[in-house]
Amino acid sequence: MTHRTRTAAAVLATVLLLACQSGASPAELLTGPVRVVDGDTLDVYGRAGRVRVRIYGIDTPERGERGYDSATAALRDLVAAGPIECHPRPGEVTYGRIVATCIVAGQDLALALLRAGQAAPWCSYLRGDPLEQSYLAAAAMADGPPAKPRHRCPSRRPSP
């Protein structure tokens, strides 16, 4: 095999490898069209193809649980407001989903879902995070019981 043939083969292998890769690195800003999977999960279609994103710091009802449809519809309404920017949390991936803070039209989607009573703060992930107090305060402002009471943070109240 000539040097030229080896070089062409290496280039072709690299192109095929890049074409076959899906997803994004956890440090890459994710933008593009969105499909809502459920109340706390999105598919973002950007430069890296489809990337499944778990919204950081919240939990919403799962399929079959009370509140699933309304939480999913609430997220659909929020993402319809404009382009999305998801900022992945370095090193955080759960069940194959990149964990990210997502913003649409200047609004943090997690905060909006918490304020609407469609999500509960996921305290074990928030503990010690600078976002913890704002997420707890947003959940405290919601009408009615939290969407997922098992994630309530009874010993950590938001400061006034």
N, C-alpha and C positions, 0 to 999 in steps of 0.2 A: 504494500500500500504506500503510495507516495505521500509526501508531506502535505500536498494540496488536498488529497483525498481525506487524510486524517483530520485536517483542519475543517473541511466541509462537514465531515461526520460529527465532529465535536460541536460545531455550530448548530447543526440540525438537532443533535441530542439536547442541547441547551434550550433551543426553541421549543421542542416537544415537552421538555420538563416544565418550562414556564407555562406553557399552554395547558398542561394537565393539572397544575396546581390550582386549588380553589381556596378561598378564604383570604384573610389579610393578617398581617402581623399585628400582635396586640398593641403596638405603639402607633399604628397608622390611623389617622383621622378617617372616619368612614362617612361618606356622603353619597347620595344618589337616591333613586326611587326606592320606595319602601313597601313591604307587604307585612301587615300585622299578622302574627302567628297566634298570639293570645295576649292577655293583658300586660305581660311583662317581657314579651319576646317579639323581636322584629327580624325580618330579613331585609338587609340593605344591599341593593344591587349597585355596585360601584366599579371602580377600576379592577378590583380583585375578583369580580364576579359576585355571586351571592355569598354574603356573610351573615350568619345567624348571630344576633346580638341579644344578650340578656341585660335588661335595664338594671343598673346598679342600685342596690340599697332598698329595694322594695320586693314585695311578694304579692301576687294577685291570685284569685281562685283558679284552680286547675279545671280542665274540662270535666264536667259532671258535678262540680261543686256549685253551691249557691253563689251567685254573683259573677260567674264566669262570663256569661254573655254581656252583662253590662260593663264589666272591666275591659273586655275586648273591644266593645263598641266605643267606649270612652277613649281608648288609645287610638282607634281608627280616626275619631274626630280630631284628636290632637295632632296627629301626623298629617292630616289633610290641610293644616294651616300654613304649610310652607315647606321649604327644603329642610332636610334633617342634617345635623352634625352629631355624630357619635364619637365621643372621646374615650377610647379603650383604657381600662385600668391596667397598667403594666403587670404582666404575669398572671392576670386573673382570667381563667377560662373555666366554665362550668358546664358539664354535659355537652361538650363540643361547641358551646356558645361563648363568644367573646363578651366579657362583662364590660359595660360602658355606661358613661353618663351621656344622655342624649338630649339635645336641644333642638326645638323647632320654634321658629319665630321668636327667638330670645327667651323661650320658656323651657325650663328643666322639666322633662316629661315625668320624672319620678315625683317631683314636688307637685305638679299639677294633678297626678293621679291620687297622691296622698290627700291633697286638699279636697278633692272630689269624693273622698271616701271609697275609692275604687281599689286602693292598695293599702297594705300595711307596711310599716318600716321593718326591714329585716335586720333586727338589732345585732345579731351576732356578727354581721358583716360591717355594720356601721360603727360599732363600738370603737371609740377613740378617733374616728375620722372627723375632719373639720366639717363635713356635711351633716353629722349626726344631729346636732341641735336643730338645724333648720328642717330636717326631715321629721323629727319628732314634733316640732311646733306645727308643721303643716298637717300632720296626722291628727294632732289635738284640735285643730280648727275644723276638721271634717264633721259633717252631720252624721249621726248614727254610729253603730258599732264598726270597728275596723273590719276590713274585708277578710283578714286572716288573723283572728284574735290570738292564735298561738305564738305570734311573733311580737306581741306587745312587750314593751319594756317597762314593767311596773316600777323597777327601782331607779329608773333614770328618767326624770321628768324634764321637759324643756324649760329653760329659764325664761322668765317673763320679759 
